[in-house]
Amino acid sequence: MAALWVGIDLGTQSTKVSIVDDDGAVAASASLPLVSHRDGERHEQDPGTWVAQAGAALSVAIDSLAANSVHRIAGVSICATSGTVTTVDSAGRPQSPGIMYDDARAGSLGQEANEADPQRWARLGYRIQPTWALPKIAWLARNGMLPEGRWVAHQADVLAAAMVGTRVSSDWSHSLKSGYDLGELEWPVGALTTLGVAPAKLPEVVAPGTELGQSSERWAELTGLPAGTPIFAGMTDGCAAQLGAATLGLGDWHTVIGTTMVLKGVTDRIIIDDAGAVYSHRAPHDGLWFPGGASSVGAGAITEALPSIDLAGVSQRLSALGDQLPTIPTSYPLAGVGERFPLIRPDARGFVTISGVDYSLKEAATREDPDLLAAAIMLGVACVERLSFATMAHAGAAVDGTLSSSGGGTKNRWWTQLRADLLGRSITIPRSSEGSIGMAILAAWAGTANAVLPETASRMSIVGSVVEPRSEHGTQWNDRYDEFVAELVSKEWITV
């Protein structure tokens, strides 16, 4: 019988497990929530919940399989948020809180990190941002959180270690924001030493798809996953979504509209932009690269401003208004402080412009009709997406290939249509738009002899729908985009 492949996505708000066959059909899936703690510039999660919730979700998914199907599981791969780190002991068990991808506590160390090896960073196109993992690792070292017997681990490493039963290697995708050199495939020893980090505190790094170990008897007892199942190194959530959509051709692009927005494309070289907002992941195949970036805007801004809103109902009401839609406020919908892509502004605060006055998301929620505020946030995200494409094109990347999209935001038809109209291009939505699907695809490629990644992804990624742009709406949305750009110029966030 055909093999089954397990993909696990450790996100911000939940962990998702998908068990997928060789043709991309989902045999079982389950999702459980994750809880964050925010305090000013700090954003933490309990790493123990990454393991507990992922294990519980895996158990639910496996329990829903036919009894004679469990033995068909042939491999597992894991994706997680980019730039999230913690510390672990020799068994890979977490020893401190998880410092999340947008935690800015180490912001003051960002410039030190940039100055630690500027020639290397310039070659790689890295501009170490305050929320990247490298400043956080320096912060851990300087605060005595890397004593003897403790090591740095990325979010996905913690779960892989729990499954295997010992500390594991990391992959070069999750290691990028920790400063790993994807060209030379080495840790920047000089930079780490300058920052006060012993290089030995960092994990060994392997290519995505490398077997990290096999699942333990203990994990089998906890979840039902057969002992001895290979655990393959994964990639970050943005790259996982790209794999899940089979966006692997030169010039193709994929946007994730989740809690935040992630844009990734495919090129044959590292892409470097003037501001350093773009960074390039190394693909696991054919010497290709996945350039792009992660913005802090996304569906999380809607949750922040309108926690009880029914988005499906909003979409229906906005669609019913058609051309009679009232003027939607201009916005840059940041839920927190700071932006990472397509512009770098650590001090940026989100705004919604109502009658010429800028308000925060929460202030706007007390002054604007909820439907219009939701529309303003959706329009703002779409404008950031278009600005991101402009940034990539300016940096020399081809942006004229296919565009696919995934994430919770794609479930809102009005929003996706708005994006297609404003971008002026078709958007393909995979039937299963989860990072866990991308990791199941990666596991299938890694676990199948002589497999070719693009062919495996094309076979297992199933198109759900294609949203075409409506030319008659192009002028309206182009005007709104121009207003958005003018607002950013007036704030001196960008220049034109």
C-alpha positions in Angstrom: 0.0 0.0 0.0 1.1 3.6 -0.6 3.0 5.4 2.1 1.6 8.1 4.4 3.6 11.2 5.3 3.2 13.4 8.4 3.6 17.2 8.3 3.6 19.3 11.5 3.2 23.1 11.5 4.1 24.9 14.8 2.5 28.2 14.3 1.8 31.2 16.5 -1.8 30.5 17.5 -2.0 26.7 16.8 -0.2 23.6 15.8 -1.5 21.6 12.9 -0.8 18.0 11.9 -1.6 16.6 8.5 -1.2 13.0 7.4 -1.1 12.9 3.6 -0.7 10.1 1.0 1.5 10.1 -2.1 -1.1 11.8 -4.2 -1.7 14.6 -1.8 -5.0 13.4 -0.3 -5.3 14.2 3.4 -5.9 11.0 5.3 -6.2 12.7 8.7 -5.6 16.0 10.3 -5.9 17.8 13.7 -5.2 21.2 15.1 -4.8 22.4 18.7 -4.3 26.0 20.0 -1.1 27.6 21.3 -1.1 30.5 23.8 1.3 33.4 23.8 2.3 35.8 26.5 3.0 39.4 25.4 4.5 42.0 27.7 5.6 45.2 25.8 8.4 44.2 23.4 8.5 40.7 24.8 6.5 37.8 23.2 7.0 34.3 24.7 5.5 30.9 24.6 6.0 27.9 26.8 8.1 25.4 24.7 6.6 22.6 26.7 3.2 23.4 25.0 4.8 23.1 21.6 5.6 19.5 22.4 2.4 18.7 24.3 0.0 20.2 21.8 1.8 18.8 18.8 1.8 15.4 20.4 -1.8 15.6 21.3 -2.8 16.8 17.8 -0.7 14.0 16.3 -2.5 11.5 18.6 -5.9 12.7 17.4 -4.9 12.5 13.8 -3.4 9.0 14.1 -6.5 7.8 16.1 -8.7 8.8 13.2 -6.8 6.7 10.7 -7.9 3.2 9.9 -6.1 0.7 12.2 -4.3 -0.9 9.3 -3.1 2.4 8.0 -0.9 3.5 10.9 2.0 1.2 9.8 2.0 3.1 6.4 3.4 6.2 8.0 6.9 6.5 6.5 8.2 9.9 7.7 7.6 13.2 9.5 8.8 16.7 8.9 8.2 19.9 11.0 8.0 23.6 10.2 7.9 26.4 12.7 8.1 30.2 12.9 11.3 31.8 11.7 13.5 33.4 14.4 11.9 31.7 17.4 14.5 30.3 19.8 14.9 28.8 23.3 17.5 26.8 25.3 17.6 23.1 25.8 19.6 20.5 27.7 21.5 17.5 26.2 18.3 15.6 25.6 16.8 18.6 23.7 14.3 19.4 26.5 13.5 23.1 26.8 15.0 24.9 29.7 13.7 28.5 29.3 10.7 30.3 27.6 10.4 30.3 23.9 11.4 33.8 22.6 9.1 34.3 19.6 9.9 35.5 16.1 8.7 39.1 16.8 10.1 39.5 20.3 12.2 42.7 20.3 13.9 42.5 23.8 17.3 42.2 22.1 16.7 45.2 19.8 19.7 47.1 21.2 22.0 44.2 20.1 20.8 44.3 16.5 23.4 46.9 15.5 26.2 45.0 17.3 25.2 41.9 15.3 25.3 43.8 12.0 28.8 45.1 12.9 30.1 41.7 14.0 30.8 40.5 10.4 29.6 43.1 7.9 31.4 41.6 4.9 29.7 38.2 5.4 26.3 39.8 5.9 26.7 41.9 2.7 27.6 38.8 0.7 24.5 37.0 2.0 22.2 40.0 1.8 21.5 39.9 5.6 20.6 43.0 7.5 20.3 41.6 11.0 17.0 43.0 12.3 16.2 43.5 16.0 13.8 40.6 16.1 16.1 38.1 14.3 17.3 35.2 16.3 21.0 36.2 16.4 20.5 39.3 18.7 18.2 37.1 20.9 21.0 34.4 21.2 23.5 37.1 22.2 20.9 38.3 24.8 20.6 34.8 26.1 24.4 34.5 26.5 24.8 37.9 28.2 22.0 37.1 30.6 23.6 33.9 31.8 21.0 31.6 30.1 23.6 29.5 28.2 25.6 28.0 31.0 27.3 24.6 30.8 24.8 22.0 29.8 22.5 24.3 27.8 22.4 24.9 24.0 20.4 27.1 21.6 17.5 25.4 19.8 15.0 26.6 17.2 11.3 26.0 17.7 11.2 23.0 15.3 14.3 21.5 16.9 12.5 21.2 20.2 9.7 19.1 18.8 12.0 17.0 16.7 14.1 16.3 19.8 11.1 15.3 21.8 10.1 12.8 19.1 13.6 11.3 18.8 14.5 11.5 22.5 17.8 13.4 22.2 19.1 16.8 21.0 19.0 17.0 17.2 20.6 19.0 14.4 18.8 22.0 13.0 18.1 22.7 9.4 19.6 25.6 7.4 16.2 27.2 6.9 15.3 27.7 10.6 19.0 28.6 11.2 19.0 31.6 8.8 18.0 34.2 11.3 20.5 32.9 13.8 23.2 34.0 11.4 24.0 30.7 9.7 25.9 31.3 6.5 23.8 29.7 3.7 26.6 30.2 1.1 29.5 28.6 3.0 27.2 26.4 5.1 28.9 27.3 8.4 28.2 29.2 11.5 29.9 32.7 11.6 32.4 31.8 14.3 34.0 35.3 14.4 30.7 37.1 14.7 29.4 34.8 17.4 32.6 35.2 19.4 32.4 39.0 19.0 28.9 38.9 20.4 29.9 36.8 23.3 28.3 33.5 22.1 30.3 30.3 22.2 29.9 28.7 18.7 29.5 25.3 20.4 26.2 26.5 21.9 24.7 26.5 18.4 23.3 23.3 16.9 24.8 21.4 14.0 23.0 22.3 10.8 21.9 20.0 8.0 20.0 20.4 4.7 16.2 20.2 4.9 15.1 16.6 4.2 18.1 15.1 6.2 17.1 12.4 8.6 17.5 13.7 12.1 16.7 10.4 13.8 13.8 8.1 14.4 10.8 8.4 16.7 11.2 6.8 20.1 9.2 4.1 21.9 8.1 6.8 24.4 6.7 8.9 21.6 4.9 5.8 20.2 3.2 5.4 23.6 2.2 9.0 23.8 0.9 9.5 20.2 0.7 6.2 18.4 3.3 7.2 15.9 5.2 3.9 15.1 8.6 3.8 16.8 11.4 4.0 14.3 9.6 6.5 12.0 12.2 8.7 10.3 12.1 12.4 11.4 13.3 14.6 8.6 14.7 18.2 8.9 12.1 20.7 7.8 11.9 24.4 6.8 10.4 27.6 8.2 6.6 28.0 7.9 6.9 30.4 4.9 9.0 27.9 3.0 6.6 25.1 4.0 3.7 27.0 2.5 5.6 27.5 -0.7 6.3 23.8 -0.9 2.7 23.0 -0.1 1.6 25.1 -3.1 4.3 23.6 -5.4 5.6 27.1 -6.0 9.0 25.9 -7.1 9.5 27.3 -10.7 11.9 30.2 -11.4 10.0 33.4 -11.1 7.1 31.9 -9.1 5.9 33.4 -5.9 3.8 32.4 -2.9 2.2 34.7 -0.2 1.0 33.4 3.1 -1.8 35.5 4.7 -1.7 34.2 8.2 -1.2 36.0 11.5 1.5 37.8 9.6 2.2 38.0 5.9 5.1 36.0 4.3 6.2 36.4 0.7 8.6 33.8 -0.9 9.7 33.4 -4.5 12.1 31.2 -6.5 15.4 32.5 -8.0 18.7 31.0 -9.1 20.7 33.4 -6.9 20.6 35.3 -3.6 18.6 38.5 -3.9 19.9 41.6 -2.1 18.0 44.8 -1.6 19.3 48.2 -0.5 17.4 48.3 2.9 18.2 44.7 3.9 14.5 43.8 4.3 14.9 40.8 1.8 16.6 37.6 2.8 17.1 34.4 0.8 16.5 30.9 2.1 18.5 28.2 0.4 16.2 25.7 -1.3 16.7 22.0 -0.5 17.2 21.2 -4.2 18.9 22.2 -7.5 20.9 25.1 -6.1 17.9 27.4 -6.1 17.0 30.1 -3.6 13.7 31.2 -1.9 14.1 35.0 -1.5 11.4 37.1 0.3 10.5 38.3 3.7 8.1 38.3 6.5 5.9 41.3 7.2 4.3 42.0 10.6 0.9 42.8 9.0 -1.7 40.1 8.4 -4.9 38.6 9.7 -3.6 39.0 13.3 -4.4 42.7 12.9 -8.1 41.9 12.5 -8.0 39.7 15.6 -6.3 42.5 17.5 -8.7 45.2 16.4 -12.0 43.2 16.2 -11.6 40.1 18.3 -15.3 39.0 18.0 -16.0 39.9 14.4 -17.5 37.3 12.0 -15.2 37.6 9.0 -17.5 35.4 6.8 -20.4 37.7 7.5 -18.2 40.8 6.8 -17.1 39.3 3.4 -20.7 38.6 2.4 -21.8 42.2 3.4 -18.9 43.8 1.6 -19.5 41.7 -1.5 -23.2 42.7 -1.5 -22.2 46.4 -1.6 -20.3 45.9 -4.9 -19.5 49.3 -6.5 -21.4 51.1 -3.8 -18.8 50.3 -1.2 -18.0 53.3 1.0 -14.5 54.8 1.0 -12.3 52.4 2.9 -9.7 54.1 5.2 -6.0 53.8 4.4 -4.1 51.7 6.8 -0.8 50.0 7.6 -2.2 47.4 9.9 0.5 46.5 12.4 -0.8 44.8 15.6 2.4 45.5 17.5 5.4 47.9 17.1 7.9 47.5 14.3 8.0 46.4 10.7 10.4 44.0 9.1 9.4 43.7 5.4 9.1 45.2 2.8 10.5 48.1 4.8 12.5 48.1 8.0 11.1 50.4 10.7 11.6 49.0 14.2 9.7 52.0 15.6 6.7 51.7 13.2 3.2 51.8 14.7 0.2 50.7 12.8 -2.3 53.3 11.7 -5.7 53.7 10.2 -6.4 57.1 8.7 -10.0 58.3 9.3 -11.0 61.8 8.1 -7.3 62.8 7.8 -6.4 61.6 11.4 -4.2 58.6 12.2 -5.5 56.2 14.8 -4.1 52.9 16.2 -6.1 49.7 15.4 -7.7 49.7 18.8 -8.6 53.4 18.6 -10.0 52.9 15.1 -12.2 50.1 16.4 -14.0 52.7 18.6 -14.5 55.2 15.8 -15.1 53.2 12.6 -17.8 50.8 11.4 -16.5 47.3 12.1 -17.0 46.1 8.5 -15.2 49.1 7.1 -12.3 48.7 9.6 -12.0 45.1 8.6 -11.9 46.1 5.0 -9.3 48.8 5.8 -7.1 46.1 7.3 -7.5 43.8 4.3 -6.8 46.6 1.9 -3.7 47.6 4.0 -2.3 44.0 3.8 -3.0 43.9 0.1 -1.1 47.2 -0.4 1.9 45.9 1.7 1.9 42.8 -0.5 2.0 44.9 -3.7 4.8 47.0 -2.1 6.6 43.8 -1.4 6.5 42.8 -5.0 7.8 46.2 -6.0 10.7 45.8 -3.5 11.6 42.3 -4.9 11.5 43.6 -8.5 13.7 46.6 -7.6 16.2 44.2 -6.1 16.4 42.3 -9.4 14.1 39.4 -8.8 11.8 38.2 -11.6 8.2 38.6 -10.3 6.2 37.6 -13.4 5.7 33.9 -12.7 2.7 32.3 -11.1 1.3 33.5 -7.8 -0.2 31.1 -5.2 -1.4 31.9 -1.8 -2.3 30.1 1.5 -3.1 30.9 5.1 -6.3 31.7 6.9 -6.7 34.9 5.0 -7.3 33.1 1.8 -10.5 31.6 3.2 -12.1 35.1 2.9 -13.2 35.3 -0.8 -13.7 39.1 -0.7 -10.2 39.7 0.6 -8.6 37.4 -2.0 -10.5 39.0 -4.8 -9.4 42.4 -3.6 -5.8 41.2 -3.6 -6.1 39.8 -7.1 -7.6 43.1 -8.4 -5.1 45.3 -6.6 -2.1 43.2 -7.8 -3.6 42.7 -11.2 -2.7 39.0 -11.3 -4.3 35.6 -10.8 -4.0 33.9 -7.4 -4.0 30.2 -7.1 -5.3 28.8 -3.8 -4.3 25.2 -3.0 -7.1 23.0 -1.6 -5.1 22.4 1.5 -3.3 25.6 2.4 -1.4 24.6 5.5 2.3 24.6 6.2 1.8 21.0 7.4 1.0 19.9 3.9 4.3 21.4 2.7 6.1 19.4 5.4 4.3 16.2 4.4 5.6 16.9 0.8 9.1 17.5 2.1 9.0 14.2 4.1 7.7 12.3 1.0 10.6 13.7 -1.1 13.1 12.9 1.6 11.8 9.5 2.3 11.4 8.3 -1.3 14.4 7.0 -3.2 15.3 9.1 -6.3 12.4 11.5 -5.8 12.5 14.9 -7.4 11.1 17.7 -5.2 9.2 19.8 -7.8 7.6 16.6 -9.2 6.7 15.4 -5.7 5.2 18.8 -4.8 3.3 19.0 -8.1 1.8 15.6 -7.6 0.8 16.2 -3.9 -0.3 19.9 -4.1 -4.0 20.1 -5.2 -5.4 23.3 -6.6 -8.6 24.4 -4.9 -9.4 27.5 -6.9 -8.0 30.3 -9.0 -9.1 33.9 -8.4 -8.8 36.1 -11.5 -8.3 39.9 -11.4 -11.2 42.0 -12.6 -9.8 44.7 -14.9 -12.8 47.0 -14.3 -11.7 47.4 -10.7 -8.0 48.0 -11.5 -8.2 51.8 -11.6 -10.1 52.1 -8.3 -7.5 49.9 -6.4 -4.5 51.5 -8.2 -5.7 54.8 -6.9 -5.9 53.5 -3.4 -2.5 51.9 -3.6 -1.1 55.3 -4.7 -2.7 56.9 -1.7 -1.1 54.2 0.5 2.3 54.9 -1.0 1.9 58.6 -0.6 1.1 58.2 3.1 4.2 56.1 3.7 6.3 58.7 1.9 4.8 61.5 4.0 5.8 59.5 7.1 9.3 59.1 5.7 8.9 55.3 5.9 9.8 55.0 2.2 11.2 57.1 -0.6 10.1 57.0 -4.3 
